[in-house]
């Protein structure tokens, strides 16, 4: 590979995005030459990226070129279901923020991380939080993550347990035994509570959103400045919100496999 074609991790992401960006509803199947013209990349670079994307099913071969593969379709379906979940929960989240005045979050478990689908900031706008829409935080350090893990399979819990528990805040849980005790407490109380585990200066309370069979889909949570307000006093409000959303989730077959 020549020096001008050497790909750094950052430029690789940009080049892959340029290749995928060449596809559209009007151009669902395109060839390497057309992708090169559209993306502005060298044909040799495009050919290499396309071959690698085909290998992992992000693209697939067609008679006159390549098209979007099944893996991208699956990811698109996942994004759509997250959008549907957000739409279902948004009104209840807004009501919860109005009632409490503090930040409301909707998040889902993906592997070892809690991924934020929606965040409605409260009056605590000066509070610094790690979470952002689309962002990830280790599930073991978040109330939302613990709320979901407490109702997940042991395999899912095991995936979320790291080799080393990185301290994200002064209160971050330190080991697997302590985490499992916390999850037991979540099942007893019906909510998860953490103080300065995911962030210094942040306290959070969360409840799971559950299917009819008791398996979790997501978590709804409140985050506020630790020591300035008593976030735990709003646990009942979060539980009531979660119960209302659970009824809507169970009435909607679209969420049975979310």
PEUR-V455680 format. One record per pair of residues at least 6 apart in sequence whose C-alpha atoms are under 6 Angstrom apart, sorted by sequence separation. I is the first residue (numbers start at 1). J is the second residue. If there is no record, write none. Layout:
BEGIN
I/J, I/J
END
This chain:
BEGIN
53/59, 54/60, 60/66, 108/114, 139/145, 186/192, 196/202, 210/216, 36/43, 60/67, 108/115, 196/203, 209/216, 210/217, 59/67, 107/115, 149/157, 195/203, 209/217, 59/68, 60/69, 107/116, 165/174, 194/203, 209/218, 59/69, 106/116, 107/117, 194/204, 208/218, 209/219, 58/69, 106/117, 193/204, 208/219, 57/69, 106/118, 193/205, 207/219, 22/35, 57/70, 58/71, 105/118, 192/205, 207/220, 57/71, 58/72, 105/119, 192/206, 206/220, 104/119, 118/133, 191/206, 206/221, 22/38, 104/120, 117/133, 191/207, 205/221, 103/120, 116/133, 205/222, 103/121, 116/134, 204/222, 103/122, 116/135, 204/223, 102/122, 115/135, 203/223, 18/39, 101/122, 102/123, 115/136, 203/224, 101/123, 114/136, 202/224, 203/225, 113/136, 114/137, 202/225, 203/226, 113/137, 201/225, 202/226, 113/138, 114/139, 171/196, 172/197, 201/226, 113/139, 170/196, 171/197, 112/139, 169/196, 169/197, 169/198, 168/198, 169/199, 114/145, 141/172, 168/199, 169/200, 150/183, 209/242, 31/65, 30/65, 29/65, 30/66, 210/246, 29/66, 209/246, 29/67, 212/250, 28/67, 211/250, 147/192, 112/159, 112/160, 143/192, 143/193, 143/194, 141/197, 142/198, 141/198, 147/207, 148/208, 143/204, 147/208, 143/205, 144/206, 143/206, 148/216, 144/219, 108/218, 107/218, 107/219, 106/219, 106/220, 105/220, 105/221, 104/221, 104/222, 103/222, 103/223, 102/224
END
